[in-house]
Amino acid sequence: MERSTIIVAGGRGKRMGTAIPKQFLLLNGKPLLCWTIDAFHVFDGKMEIVLVLPEEQIPIWKSLCIGHGYLTPHQIVAGGAERYHSVRNGLAAVHGEGIVAVHDGVRPLVSTALIARCFDAAQEYGNATPVVPVKPSVRELTPSGSRSIDRNGFRLVQTPQCFRTEVLRKAFELPYDPSFTDEASLIERAGSIVHLVEGDEVNIKITDQVDMRIAEALLDRAPGTTA
Protein backbone atom coordinates (compact mmCIF):
# COMPACT_ATOMS: atom_id res chain seq x y z
CA MET A 1 0.00 0.00 0.00
CA GLU A 2 1.30 3.45 -0.95
CA ARG A 3 2.61 5.57 1.95
CA SER A 4 3.02 9.32 2.32
CA THR A 5 3.72 11.80 5.11
CA ILE A 6 2.58 15.34 5.84
CA ILE A 7 4.95 17.21 8.16
CA VAL A 8 3.40 20.32 9.71
CA ALA A 9 5.74 23.03 10.99
CA GLY A 10 4.00 26.27 11.91
CA GLY A 11 5.99 27.39 14.95
CA ARG A 12 7.09 31.00 15.34
CA GLY A 13 9.52 30.69 18.28
CA LYS A 14 7.48 32.51 20.94
CA ARG A 15 7.83 29.92 23.73
CA MET A 16 11.38 29.19 22.61
CA GLY A 17 12.24 32.85 23.16
CA THR A 18 14.04 33.20 19.83
CA ALA A 19 13.53 35.36 16.77
CA ILE A 20 14.01 32.27 14.60
CA PRO A 21 11.11 29.77 14.34
CA LYS A 22 11.99 26.71 16.40
CA GLN A 23 11.82 24.32 13.45
CA PHE A 24 14.76 26.19 11.90
CA LEU A 25 17.01 26.23 14.98
CA LEU A 26 20.18 24.18 14.71
CA LEU A 27 20.06 20.82 16.45
CA ASN A 28 23.48 19.16 16.56
CA GLY A 29 24.62 21.14 13.55
CA LYS A 30 21.64 21.13 11.22
CA PRO A 31 18.13 22.63 11.26
CA LEU A 32 15.77 20.72 13.54
CA LEU A 33 13.34 20.16 10.68
CA CYS A 34 16.00 18.25 8.73
CA TRP A 35 16.09 15.58 11.45
CA THR A 36 12.30 15.21 11.26
CA ILE A 37 12.15 14.86 7.48
CA ASP A 38 15.10 12.47 7.45
CA ALA A 39 13.41 10.16 9.98
CA PHE A 40 10.62 9.46 7.49
CA HIS A 41 12.97 9.29 4.51
CA VAL A 42 15.08 6.68 6.31
CA PHE A 43 11.94 4.68 7.04
CA ASP A 44 10.88 4.69 3.37
CA GLY A 45 13.11 6.39 0.83
CA LYS A 46 10.40 6.24 -1.84
CA MET A 47 7.68 7.76 0.33
CA GLU A 48 6.20 11.12 -0.68
CA ILE A 49 6.95 13.75 1.98
CA VAL A 50 4.94 16.99 2.05
CA LEU A 51 6.24 19.78 4.27
CA VAL A 52 3.71 22.43 5.30
CA LEU A 53 5.11 25.81 6.37
CA PRO A 54 3.68 29.31 6.86
CA GLU A 55 3.96 30.96 3.46
CA GLU A 56 6.34 33.67 4.70
CA GLN A 57 8.74 31.02 6.06
CA ILE A 58 9.12 29.09 2.81
CA PRO A 59 11.95 31.29 1.42
CA ILE A 60 13.80 30.97 4.74
CA TRP A 61 13.57 27.19 4.60
CA LYS A 62 14.75 27.05 0.99
CA SER A 63 17.75 29.20 1.92
CA LEU A 64 18.57 26.93 4.86
CA CYS A 65 18.42 23.87 2.61
CA ILE A 66 20.88 25.50 0.19
CA GLY A 67 23.16 26.67 2.99
CA HIS A 68 23.30 23.25 4.64
CA GLY A 69 23.41 21.27 1.40
CA TYR A 70 20.20 19.55 2.41
CA LEU A 71 18.98 17.36 -0.45
CA THR A 72 16.40 14.97 1.04
CA PRO A 73 13.48 15.17 -1.42
CA HIS A 74 10.28 16.77 -0.17
CA GLN A 75 7.47 18.95 -1.48
CA ILE A 76 6.73 22.31 0.18
CA VAL A 77 3.18 23.58 0.66
CA ALA A 78 1.94 26.81 2.24
CA GLY A 79 -0.08 26.36 5.41
CA GLY A 80 -3.22 28.06 6.63
CA ALA A 81 -4.59 29.94 9.61
CA GLU A 82 -4.87 26.88 11.89
CA ARG A 83 -3.48 23.35 11.98
CA TYR A 84 -6.74 22.11 10.39
CA HIS A 85 -6.17 24.32 7.34
CA SER A 86 -2.46 23.49 7.12
CA VAL A 87 -3.01 19.73 7.17
CA ARG A 88 -5.85 20.07 4.66
CA ASN A 89 -3.50 21.97 2.32
CA GLY A 90 -0.88 19.27 2.77
CA LEU A 91 -3.40 16.51 2.10
CA ALA A 92 -4.42 18.20 -1.15
CA ALA A 93 -0.82 17.79 -2.31
CA VAL A 94 -0.71 14.04 -1.55
CA HIS A 95 -1.00 11.93 -4.68
CA GLY A 96 -2.91 8.67 -4.83
CA GLU A 97 -4.43 6.58 -2.07
CA GLY A 98 -2.95 4.44 0.68
CA ILE A 99 -1.78 5.42 4.17
CA VAL A 100 -0.88 8.99 5.06
CA ALA A 101 0.92 10.09 8.23
CA VAL A 102 0.61 13.53 9.81
CA HIS A 103 3.57 14.48 11.98
CA ASP A 104 4.67 17.51 14.00
CA GLY A 105 7.72 19.12 12.43
CA VAL A 106 9.21 19.70 15.88
CA ARG A 107 9.25 16.02 16.87
CA PRO A 108 12.70 15.24 15.38
CA LEU A 109 13.42 12.14 17.49
CA VAL A 110 10.64 9.96 16.07
CA SER A 111 12.02 6.45 15.61
CA THR A 112 11.73 4.13 12.64
CA ALA A 113 10.07 1.58 14.93
CA LEU A 114 7.33 4.03 15.95
CA ILE A 115 6.72 5.13 12.36
CA ALA A 116 6.41 1.50 11.28
CA ARG A 117 4.06 0.71 14.19
CA CYS A 118 1.74 3.55 13.23
CA PHE A 119 1.68 2.76 9.51
CA ASP A 120 1.09 -0.95 10.17
CA ALA A 121 -1.76 -0.27 12.60
CA ALA A 122 -3.41 2.21 10.22
CA GLN A 123 -3.28 -0.33 7.43
CA GLU A 124 -5.06 -2.84 9.68
CA TYR A 125 -7.52 -0.59 11.52
CA GLY A 126 -7.89 2.43 9.24
CA ASN A 127 -6.11 4.82 11.61
CA ALA A 128 -3.47 4.88 14.34
CA THR A 129 -2.58 7.45 17.01
CA PRO A 130 0.47 6.92 19.25
CA VAL A 131 0.04 7.65 22.96
CA VAL A 132 2.12 7.39 26.14
CA PRO A 133 0.99 7.06 29.79
CA VAL A 134 0.63 10.09 32.04
CA LYS A 135 3.35 9.78 34.69
CA PRO A 136 2.88 12.78 37.02
CA SER A 137 -0.08 13.00 39.37
CA VAL A 138 -2.99 14.92 37.86
CA ARG A 139 -5.44 17.34 39.48
CA GLU A 140 -8.57 18.79 37.92
CA LEU A 141 -9.51 22.39 38.68
CA THR A 142 -13.00 22.80 40.17
CA PRO A 143 -15.07 25.85 41.21
CA SER A 144 -14.11 25.17 44.83
CA GLY A 145 -10.43 24.41 44.20
CA SER A 146 -9.17 21.15 42.70
CA ARG A 147 -9.49 17.40 42.99
CA SER A 148 -7.27 14.43 42.31
CA ILE A 149 -8.14 12.28 39.30
CA ASP A 150 -6.92 8.86 38.26
CA ARG A 151 -4.10 9.36 35.75
CA ASN A 152 -4.44 5.74 34.59
CA GLY A 153 -7.51 6.72 32.58
CA PHE A 154 -5.56 9.25 30.48
CA ARG A 155 -2.92 9.18 27.75
CA LEU A 156 -0.70 11.82 26.17
CA VAL A 157 -1.11 12.02 22.40
CA GLN A 158 1.83 12.06 19.99
CA THR A 159 2.41 11.98 16.25
CA PRO A 160 2.74 10.53 13.64
CA GLN A 161 -0.97 9.94 13.41
CA CYS A 162 -1.64 7.67 10.43
CA PHE A 163 -4.81 7.21 8.40
CA ARG A 164 -6.13 5.53 5.32
CA THR A 165 -6.09 8.40 2.88
CA GLU A 166 -9.78 8.15 2.05
CA VAL A 167 -10.67 8.28 5.77
CA LEU A 168 -8.75 11.51 6.29
CA ARG A 169 -10.00 13.10 3.08
CA LYS A 170 -13.59 12.34 4.11
CA ALA A 171 -13.02 13.83 7.58
CA PHE A 172 -11.72 17.07 6.08
CA GLU A 173 -15.09 17.60 4.45
CA LEU A 174 -16.21 18.72 7.91
CA PRO A 175 -16.07 22.49 8.48
CA TYR A 176 -13.35 23.83 10.77
CA ASP A 177 -14.02 23.66 14.50
CA PRO A 178 -11.60 24.92 17.20
CA SER A 179 -12.05 21.60 19.03
CA PHE A 180 -10.10 19.85 16.24
CA THR A 181 -6.75 19.90 18.05
CA ASP A 182 -5.38 17.04 15.96
CA GLU A 183 -6.39 14.73 13.13
CA ALA A 184 -7.58 12.00 15.51
CA SER A 185 -10.20 14.37 16.94
CA LEU A 186 -11.28 15.21 13.39
CA ILE A 187 -11.82 11.64 12.21
CA GLU A 188 -13.56 10.87 15.51
CA ARG A 189 -16.06 13.66 14.81
CA ALA A 190 -16.52 12.18 11.33
CA GLY A 191 -17.56 8.85 12.86
CA SER A 192 -14.38 6.77 13.07
CA ILE A 193 -13.18 4.98 16.21
CA VAL A 194 -9.67 6.20 17.07
CA HIS A 195 -7.21 3.31 17.33
CA LEU A 196 -4.42 3.91 19.86
CA VAL A 197 -0.94 2.41 19.58
CA GLU A 198 2.05 2.47 21.90
CA GLY A 199 4.00 5.71 21.55
CA ASP A 200 7.58 6.49 22.52
CA GLU A 201 8.67 8.75 25.40
CA VAL A 202 11.76 9.79 23.42
CA ASN A 203 9.46 11.21 20.73
CA ILE A 204 9.31 14.60 22.44
CA LYS A 205 7.85 17.78 20.99
CA ILE A 206 10.37 20.63 21.04
CA THR A 207 8.73 23.69 22.59
CA ASP A 208 11.44 25.43 24.64
CA GLN A 209 15.18 25.56 25.34
CA VAL A 210 15.00 22.71 27.86
CA ASP A 211 13.52 20.45 25.17
CA MET A 212 16.36 21.43 22.83
CA ARG A 213 18.98 20.45 25.39
CA ILE A 214 17.23 17.12 25.99
CA ALA A 215 17.06 16.44 22.25
CA GLU A 216 20.75 17.25 21.84
CA ALA A 217 21.67 14.88 24.66
CA LEU A 218 19.51 12.09 23.23
CA LEU A 219 21.03 12.52 19.76
CA ASP A 220 24.54 12.47 21.25
CA ARG A 221 23.74 9.10 22.84
CA ALA A 222 22.07 7.62 19.74
CA PRO A 223 24.28 5.35 17.58
CA GLY A 224 24.88 6.42 14.01
CA THR A 225 23.59 10.00 14.28
CA THR A 226 25.71 12.70 12.67
CA ALA A 227 25.25 16.40 12.10
Contacts in CASP RR format, 6 or more apart in sequence:
PFRMAT RR
TARGET T0000
AUTHOR 0000-0000-0000
METHOD contacts of the structure
MODEL  1
MERSTIIVAGGRGKRMGTAIPKQFLLLNGKPLLCWTIDAFHVFDGKMEIV
LVLPEEQIPIWKSLCIGHGYLTPHQIVAGGAERYHSVRNGLAAVHGEGIV
AVHDGVRPLVSTALIARCFDAAQEYGNATPVVPVKPSVRELTPSGSRSID
RNGFRLVQTPQCFRTEVLRKAFELPYDPSFTDEASLIERAGSIVHLVEGD
EVNIKITDQVDMRIAEALLDRAPGTTA
1 98 0 8 1.000
1 99 0 8 1.000
1 123 0 8 1.000
2 96 0 8 1.000
2 97 0 8 1.000
2 98 0 8 1.000
2 99 0 8 1.000
3 44 0 8 1.000
3 47 0 8 1.000
3 48 0 8 1.000
3 98 0 8 1.000
3 99 0 8 1.000
3 100 0 8 1.000
3 101 0 8 1.000
3 119 0 8 1.000
4 47 0 8 1.000
4 48 0 8 1.000
4 49 0 8 1.000
4 50 0 8 1.000
4 94 0 8 1.000
4 95 0 8 1.000
4 98 0 8 1.000
4 99 0 8 1.000
4 100 0 8 1.000
4 101 0 8 1.000
4 165 0 8 1.000
5 40 0 8 1.000
5 47 0 8 1.000
5 48 0 8 1.000
5 49 0 8 1.000
5 50 0 8 1.000
5 100 0 8 1.000
5 101 0 8 1.000
5 102 0 8 1.000
5 103 0 8 1.000
5 160 0 8 1.000
6 50 0 8 1.000
6 52 0 8 1.000
6 87 0 8 1.000
6 90 0 8 1.000
6 91 0 8 1.000
6 94 0 8 1.000
6 100 0 8 1.000
6 101 0 8 1.000
6 102 0 8 1.000
6 103 0 8 1.000
7 33 0 8 1.000
7 36 0 8 1.000
7 37 0 8 1.000
7 40 0 8 1.000
7 49 0 8 1.000
7 50 0 8 1.000
7 51 0 8 1.000
7 52 0 8 1.000
7 74 0 8 1.000
7 103 0 8 1.000
7 104 0 8 1.000
7 105 0 8 1.000
8 52 0 8 1.000
8 83 0 8 1.000
8 86 0 8 1.000
8 87 0 8 1.000
8 102 0 8 1.000
8 103 0 8 1.000
8 104 0 8 1.000
8 105 0 8 1.000
9 21 0 8 1.000
9 23 0 8 1.000
9 33 0 8 1.000
9 36 0 8 1.000
9 51 0 8 1.000
9 52 0 8 1.000
9 53 0 8 1.000
9 104 0 8 1.000
9 105 0 8 1.000
9 106 0 8 1.000
10 21 0 8 1.000
10 23 0 8 1.000
10 52 0 8 1.000
10 53 0 8 1.000
10 54 0 8 1.000
10 57 0 8 1.000
10 79 0 8 1.000
10 86 0 8 1.000
11 21 0 8 1.000
11 22 0 8 1.000
11 23 0 8 1.000
11 54 0 8 1.000
11 106 0 8 1.000
12 21 0 8 1.000
12 54 0 8 1.000
13 19 0 8 1.000
13 20 0 8 1.000
13 21 0 8 1.000
13 22 0 8 1.000
15 22 0 8 1.000
15 207 0 8 1.000
15 208 0 8 1.000
16 22 0 8 1.000
16 25 0 8 1.000
16 206 0 8 1.000
16 207 0 8 1.000
16 208 0 8 1.000
16 209 0 8 1.000
16 212 0 8 1.000
17 208 0 8 1.000
17 209 0 8 1.000
18 25 0 8 1.000
21 57 0 8 1.000
21 60 0 8 1.000
22 32 0 8 1.000
22 106 0 8 1.000
22 206 0 8 1.000
22 207 0 8 1.000
23 31 0 8 1.000
23 32 0 8 1.000
23 33 0 8 1.000
23 36 0 8 1.000
23 105 0 8 1.000
23 106 0 8 1.000
24 31 0 8 1.000
24 32 0 8 1.000
24 33 0 8 1.000
24 57 0 8 1.000
24 60 0 8 1.000
24 61 0 8 1.000
24 64 0 8 1.000
25 31 0 8 1.000
25 32 0 8 1.000
25 212 0 8 1.000
26 32 0 8 1.000
27 35 0 8 1.000
27 108 0 8 1.000
27 212 0 8 1.000
27 215 0 8 1.000
27 216 0 8 1.000
27 219 0 8 1.000
28 216 0 8 1.000
28 219 0 8 1.000
28 220 0 8 1.000
28 225 0 8 1.000
28 227 0 8 1.000
29 227 0 8 1.000
30 68 0 8 1.000
30 70 0 8 1.000
30 227 0 8 1.000
31 64 0 8 1.000
31 68 0 8 1.000
31 70 0 8 1.000
32 105 0 8 1.000
32 106 0 8 1.000
32 108 0 8 1.000
32 206 0 8 1.000
32 215 0 8 1.000
33 51 0 8 1.000
33 61 0 8 1.000
33 105 0 8 1.000
33 106 0 8 1.000
33 108 0 8 1.000
34 68 0 8 1.000
34 70 0 8 1.000
34 72 0 8 1.000
35 108 0 8 1.000
35 109 0 8 1.000
35 219 0 8 1.000
36 103 0 8 1.000
36 104 0 8 1.000
36 105 0 8 1.000
36 106 0 8 1.000
36 107 0 8 1.000
36 108 0 8 1.000
36 110 0 8 1.000
37 49 0 8 1.000
37 51 0 8 1.000
37 72 0 8 1.000
37 74 0 8 1.000
38 72 0 8 1.000
39 108 0 8 1.000
39 109 0 8 1.000
39 110 0 8 1.000
39 111 0 8 1.000
39 112 0 8 1.000
39 115 0 8 1.000
40 47 0 8 1.000
40 49 0 8 1.000
40 101 0 8 1.000
40 103 0 8 1.000
40 110 0 8 1.000
40 115 0 8 1.000
41 47 0 8 1.000
41 49 0 8 1.000
41 72 0 8 1.000
41 73 0 8 1.000
42 112 0 8 1.000
43 112 0 8 1.000
43 115 0 8 1.000
43 116 0 8 1.000
48 75 0 8 1.000
48 94 0 8 1.000
48 95 0 8 1.000
49 72 0 8 1.000
49 73 0 8 1.000
49 74 0 8 1.000
49 75 0 8 1.000
50 74 0 8 1.000
50 75 0 8 1.000
50 76 0 8 1.000
50 77 0 8 1.000
50 90 0 8 1.000
50 93 0 8 1.000
50 94 0 8 1.000
51 61 0 8 1.000
51 74 0 8 1.000
51 75 0 8 1.000
51 76 0 8 1.000
51 77 0 8 1.000
52 76 0 8 1.000
52 77 0 8 1.000
52 78 0 8 1.000
52 79 0 8 1.000
52 86 0 8 1.000
52 87 0 8 1.000
52 89 0 8 1.000
52 90 0 8 1.000
53 61 0 8 1.000
53 76 0 8 1.000
53 77 0 8 1.000
53 78 0 8 1.000
53 79 0 8 1.000
54 78 0 8 1.000
54 79 0 8 1.000
54 80 0 8 1.000
55 78 0 8 1.000
55 79 0 8 1.000
58 76 0 8 1.000
58 78 0 8 1.000
61 76 0 8 1.000
62 76 0 8 1.000
64 70 0 8 1.000
65 71 0 8 1.000
75 93 0 8 1.000
77 89 0 8 1.000
77 90 0 8 1.000
77 92 0 8 1.000
77 93 0 8 1.000
78 89 0 8 1.000
79 85 0 8 1.000
79 86 0 8 1.000
79 89 0 8 1.000
79 90 0 8 1.000
80 86 0 8 1.000
80 89 0 8 1.000
82 176 0 8 1.000
82 178 0 8 1.000
83 180 0 8 1.000
83 181 0 8 1.000
83 182 0 8 1.000
84 172 0 8 1.000
84 176 0 8 1.000
84 177 0 8 1.000
84 180 0 8 1.000
84 186 0 8 1.000
85 176 0 8 1.000
87 102 0 8 1.000
87 172 0 8 1.000
87 183 0 8 1.000
88 172 0 8 1.000
91 100 0 8 1.000
91 165 0 8 1.000
91 168 0 8 1.000
91 169 0 8 1.000
91 172 0 8 1.000
94 100 0 8 1.000
94 165 0 8 1.000
96 165 0 8 1.000
97 164 0 8 1.000
97 165 0 8 1.000
97 166 0 8 1.000
98 164 0 8 1.000
98 165 0 8 1.000
98 166 0 8 1.000
99 119 0 8 1.000
99 122 0 8 1.000
99 123 0 8 1.000
99 162 0 8 1.000
99 163 0 8 1.000
99 164 0 8 1.000
99 165 0 8 1.000
100 162 0 8 1.000
100 163 0 8 1.000
100 164 0 8 1.000
100 165 0 8 1.000
100 168 0 8 1.000
101 115 0 8 1.000
101 118 0 8 1.000
101 119 0 8 1.000
101 122 0 8 1.000
101 159 0 8 1.000
101 160 0 8 1.000
101 161 0 8 1.000
101 162 0 8 1.000
102 159 0 8 1.000
102 160 0 8 1.000
102 161 0 8 1.000
102 162 0 8 1.000
102 163 0 8 1.000
102 168 0 8 1.000
102 182 0 8 1.000
102 183 0 8 1.000
103 110 0 8 1.000
103 159 0 8 1.000
103 160 0 8 1.000
103 161 0 8 1.000
104 159 0 8 1.000
104 205 0 8 1.000
106 205 0 8 1.000
106 206 0 8 1.000
106 207 0 8 1.000
107 158 0 8 1.000
107 159 0 8 1.000
107 203 0 8 1.000
107 204 0 8 1.000
107 205 0 8 1.000
107 206 0 8 1.000
108 206 0 8 1.000
108 215 0 8 1.000
109 202 0 8 1.000
109 203 0 8 1.000
109 204 0 8 1.000
109 215 0 8 1.000
109 218 0 8 1.000
109 219 0 8 1.000
110 159 0 8 1.000
110 160 0 8 1.000
110 200 0 8 1.000
110 203 0 8 1.000
111 200 0 8 1.000
111 202 0 8 1.000
111 203 0 8 1.000
113 200 0 8 1.000
114 130 0 8 1.000
114 160 0 8 1.000
114 199 0 8 1.000
114 200 0 8 1.000
114 203 0 8 1.000
115 160 0 8 1.000
117 128 0 8 1.000
117 130 0 8 1.000
117 197 0 8 1.000
117 198 0 8 1.000
117 199 0 8 1.000
118 128 0 8 1.000
118 129 0 8 1.000
118 130 0 8 1.000
118 160 0 8 1.000
118 161 0 8 1.000
118 162 0 8 1.000
118 197 0 8 1.000
119 128 0 8 1.000
119 162 0 8 1.000
120 128 0 8 1.000
121 127 0 8 1.000
121 128 0 8 1.000
121 162 0 8 1.000
121 195 0 8 1.000
121 197 0 8 1.000
122 128 0 8 1.000
122 162 0 8 1.000
122 163 0 8 1.000
122 164 0 8 1.000
122 195 0 8 1.000
123 164 0 8 1.000
125 195 0 8 1.000
126 163 0 8 1.000
126 164 0 8 1.000
126 167 0 8 1.000
126 192 0 8 1.000
126 195 0 8 1.000
127 161 0 8 1.000
127 162 0 8 1.000
127 163 0 8 1.000
127 164 0 8 1.000
127 167 0 8 1.000
127 184 0 8 1.000
127 187 0 8 1.000
127 192 0 8 1.000
127 194 0 8 1.000
127 195 0 8 1.000
128 161 0 8 1.000
128 162 0 8 1.000
128 163 0 8 1.000
128 195 0 8 1.000
128 196 0 8 1.000
128 197 0 8 1.000
129 157 0 8 1.000
129 158 0 8 1.000
129 161 0 8 1.000
129 182 0 8 1.000
129 184 0 8 1.000
129 194 0 8 1.000
129 195 0 8 1.000
129 196 0 8 1.000
129 197 0 8 1.000
130 157 0 8 1.000
130 158 0 8 1.000
130 159 0 8 1.000
130 160 0 8 1.000
130 161 0 8 1.000
130 196 0 8 1.000
130 197 0 8 1.000
130 198 0 8 1.000
130 199 0 8 1.000
130 200 0 8 1.000
130 203 0 8 1.000
131 155 0 8 1.000
131 156 0 8 1.000
131 157 0 8 1.000
131 158 0 8 1.000
131 196 0 8 1.000
131 197 0 8 1.000
131 198 0 8 1.000
131 199 0 8 1.000
132 155 0 8 1.000
132 156 0 8 1.000
132 158 0 8 1.000
132 198 0 8 1.000
132 199 0 8 1.000
132 200 0 8 1.000
132 201 0 8 1.000
133 151 0 8 1.000
133 152 0 8 1.000
133 155 0 8 1.000
133 156 0 8 1.000
134 151 0 8 1.000
134 153 0 8 1.000
134 154 0 8 1.000
134 155 0 8 1.000
134 156 0 8 1.000
135 151 0 8 1.000
136 151 0 8 1.000
137 148 0 8 1.000
137 151 0 8 1.000
138 148 0 8 1.000
138 149 0 8 1.000
138 151 0 8 1.000
138 154 0 8 1.000
139 146 0 8 1.000
139 147 0 8 1.000
139 148 0 8 1.000
139 149 0 8 1.000
140 146 0 8 1.000
140 147 0 8 1.000
140 148 0 8 1.000
140 149 0 8 1.000
155 196 0 8 1.000
157 182 0 8 1.000
157 184 0 8 1.000
158 199 0 8 1.000
158 200 0 8 1.000
158 203 0 8 1.000
158 205 0 8 1.000
159 182 0 8 1.000
161 182 0 8 1.000
161 183 0 8 1.000
161 184 0 8 1.000
163 183 0 8 1.000
163 187 0 8 1.000
167 187 0 8 1.000
167 190 0 8 1.000
167 192 0 8 1.000
168 183 0 8 1.000
168 186 0 8 1.000
168 187 0 8 1.000
170 190 0 8 1.000
171 183 0 8 1.000
171 186 0 8 1.000
171 187 0 8 1.000
171 189 0 8 1.000
171 190 0 8 1.000
171 192 0 8 1.000
172 186 0 8 1.000
173 190 0 8 1.000
174 186 0 8 1.000
174 189 0 8 1.000
174 190 0 8 1.000
177 189 0 8 1.000
179 185 0 8 1.000
179 189 0 8 1.000
180 186 0 8 1.000
180 189 0 8 1.000
184 194 0 8 1.000
187 194 0 8 1.000
188 194 0 8 1.000
202 218 0 8 1.000
204 211 0 8 1.000
204 214 0 8 1.000
204 215 0 8 1.000
205 211 0 8 1.000
206 212 0 8 1.000
206 215 0 8 1.000
219 225 0 8 1.000
END
